[in-house]
Amino acid sequence: MARPRIFVTRRLPAAVEAKLSERFDVTINTSDRQLGTEDLREAVRRFDGVLPTVTDRFSPETLDVGRSHARILANYGVGYSHIDIASVARHGITVTNTPDVLSECTADLAMTLMLMVARRAGEGEREIRAGAWTGWRPTHLVGTRVSGKTLGIIGFGRIGQAVAHRARLGFGMEILVYNRSPVSPGTLKTYGATQVESIDALLPLCDFVSLHCPGGAENRHLIDGRRLDLMRPEAFLINTARGEVVDEAALAQALMFETIGGAALDVFDREPRINPQLRDCDNLVMLPHLGSATREAREAMGFRALDNLTDFFAGREPRDKVA
Ligand code: DGY
């Protein structure tokens, strides 16, 4: 029987590409450049399955390619707000993601950002590289203590919980949580966390706010100018979720006028483009979407996508089916 034809939109870790090729008839975008709408339409039209990433936008137009089309989008990544879920449902396309395997590494990166912005690590690094360090002095690049402070977590899924674990056990932080649905008392107890009924109630209570909710239209600009104003003047905002969750123009204003202490972003609204206003903010740390970027996580994500494809084409329900 002919092996299913799979289009892979980006280079993947070598071990994952090798295993994929053993099981499927694989075509890889070896240029590794970001694909446009026409490239993706072509992939949906010609292949039995597509293995995309966060950089591939599957809009209604991309997915509407006529009667014959791919039957599965096995997304490499946990977030899938780049895929129009109403359209895939209309076309009968299955979507899977890769949860769990990146939670620990993404939580590690959220902690990295929290520490970097509070302890002014980005500023210090820039200073040394610019040859501008004049030596130790008591008033030099004085930051904010992290240990023992209050951390607000918005979205208490797997990654939010992994952050709570680190912050609570490693840094003795008090954990407040906002989550759309009630979190079980057992889970809250595990992390010594308290659930707060609304984002507006949570923000004024926190020294740090870390975002771990999904992106997409529903959460676009969840953190807008009004909510930034609810944060303490010395508080820090951390975003490892999705760029669209934060109104970047409002954030730039808050940073420039120092109505909050600082921010650290791993994700951006129109990445890889960066809002120029953000570049001018010294109290902002920026990383290029590195949340899951460890060898371990990136391989595990690939194998998880491979398992989802294998199950799907064997007629089984993939374990990570999200649509
Ligand atoms: C994820 O898994 O959602 C990462 O942000 C990459 O897409």
Residues whose N, C-alpha, C, O or C-beta is under 5 A from the ligand:
A	BS01	DGY	V54 Y76 G77 V78 G79 A241
